[in-house]
């Protein structure tokens, strides 16, 4: 059985969301105005060029949790194809949460990036 190169394996499937990023990405999807769930999933897939896709089984429980926490509000309306749908929008508290989570995420990405780019192996520690 041939062994795939690491880059081939990474490109052949969607990346899993890092724990804690789903809420932030949902909040980001709503920054431009109300969206229904299917639209949120489409936005994530499109903007990530297919690398991140979201299943309904993860999205709707997350939307309900965000609504319970007062970060989003929901109203019934009609989608572009005239189907009844629940539209979610950010509350002011949700906007604040998005700002905080984005800042924390950017710090995290910077720290991980610095570690991955590091050429300092701190010789003498952990070597055998």
C-alpha positions as CSV (number, residue, x, y, z in Angstrom):
1,X,0.0,0.0,0.0
2,X,1.6,3.3,-1.0
3,X,2.3,5.9,1.7
4,X,0.9,9.3,1.1
5,X,3.1,12.3,1.7
6,X,2.0,14.4,4.7
7,X,1.0,17.3,2.4
8,X,-1.2,15.0,0.3
9,X,-3.0,13.7,3.4
10,X,-3.6,17.3,4.7
11,X,-5.0,18.5,1.3
12,X,-7.2,15.4,0.8
13,X,-9.5,16.2,3.7
14,X,-11.0,19.1,5.6
15,X,-9.2,20.2,8.7
16,X,-10.8,19.7,12.0
17,X,-11.7,22.8,14.0
18,X,-9.4,23.5,17.0
19,X,-11.5,23.3,20.1
20,X,-13.0,26.7,21.0
21,X,-12.9,28.1,17.4
22,X,-16.4,27.2,16.4
23,X,-18.1,29.8,18.5
24,X,-15.7,32.5,17.3
25,X,-16.2,31.6,13.6
26,X,-20.0,31.6,14.0
27,X,-19.8,35.0,15.6
28,X,-17.6,36.2,12.8
29,X,-20.1,34.9,10.2
30,X,-22.7,37.1,11.8
31,X,-20.7,40.3,11.9
32,X,-22.1,41.5,8.5
33,X,-25.7,40.8,9.5
34,X,-28.3,38.1,10.1
35,X,-27.8,34.6,8.6
36,X,-29.5,31.3,8.8
37,X,-27.6,28.1,9.6
38,X,-27.2,26.9,6.1
39,X,-25.7,30.3,5.1
40,X,-23.2,30.1,8.0
41,X,-22.1,26.7,6.8
42,X,-21.7,27.9,3.3
43,X,-19.8,31.0,4.3
44,X,-17.3,28.9,6.3
45,X,-16.8,26.5,3.5
46,X,-16.4,29.2,0.8
47,X,-14.1,31.5,2.8
48,X,-11.8,28.6,3.8
49,X,-11.8,27.3,0.2
50,X,-13.3,24.0,1.4
51,X,-10.7,23.4,4.1
52,X,-13.2,23.9,6.9
53,X,-16.6,22.5,6.6
54,X,-19.2,22.4,9.3
55,X,-21.8,19.7,9.9
56,X,-25.3,20.6,11.0
57,X,-24.9,18.4,14.1
58,X,-22.2,20.7,15.3
59,X,-23.6,24.1,14.1
60,X,-27.1,24.1,15.6
61,X,-26.1,23.1,19.1
62,X,-23.4,25.8,19.1
63,X,-25.9,28.4,17.8
64,X,-28.3,27.4,20.6
65,X,-25.6,27.7,23.2
66,X,-24.6,31.1,21.9
67,X,-28.2,32.2,22.1
68,X,-28.5,31.0,25.7
69,X,-25.4,33.0,26.6
70,X,-26.9,36.1,25.0
71,X,-24.2,36.3,22.3
72,X,-26.7,35.9,19.4
73,X,-30.4,36.4,19.0
74,X,-32.7,34.5,16.6
75,X,-35.7,35.5,14.6
76,X,-37.8,33.5,12.2
77,X,-37.9,34.7,8.6
78,X,-37.7,33.4,5.0
79,X,-34.6,32.3,3.2
80,X,-33.7,33.4,-0.3
81,X,-35.6,30.3,-1.7
82,X,-38.7,31.3,0.3
83,X,-38.3,28.6,3.1
84,X,-39.0,29.4,6.7
85,X,-35.7,29.7,8.5
86,X,-34.3,30.9,11.8
87,X,-31.9,33.9,11.3
88,X,-29.2,34.6,13.8
89,X,-27.7,37.9,14.5
90,X,-25.0,39.3,16.9
91,X,-25.9,41.0,20.1
92,X,-23.6,43.7,21.5
93,X,-22.4,41.2,24.0
94,X,-21.6,38.9,21.0
95,X,-19.6,41.6,19.3
96,X,-17.5,42.1,22.5
97,X,-17.0,38.4,22.8
98,X,-15.8,38.2,19.1
99,X,-13.3,41.0,19.7
100,X,-12.0,39.2,22.8
101,X,-11.8,35.8,21.2
102,X,-10.2,37.2,18.1
103,X,-7.5,38.9,20.1
104,X,-6.8,35.7,22.1
105,X,-6.8,33.6,18.9
106,X,-4.3,36.0,17.2
107,X,-2.0,35.7,20.3
108,X,-2.3,31.9,20.2
109,X,-1.5,31.7,16.4
110,X,1.5,34.0,16.9
111,X,2.9,31.9,19.8
112,X,2.4,28.6,17.9
113,X,3.9,30.2,14.8
114,X,6.9,31.4,16.7
115,X,7.5,27.9,18.1
116,X,7.2,26.3,14.7
117,X,9.6,28.8,13.2
118,X,12.1,28.5,16.0
119,X,15.5,27.3,15.1
120,X,16.7,27.3,18.7
121,X,16.7,23.7,19.9
122,X,18.0,24.6,23.4
123,X,20.8,22.0,23.1
124,X,21.5,19.9,26.2
125,X,17.8,19.5,27.2
126,X,16.0,16.3,26.4
127,X,18.8,14.9,24.2
128,X,19.8,11.3,24.5
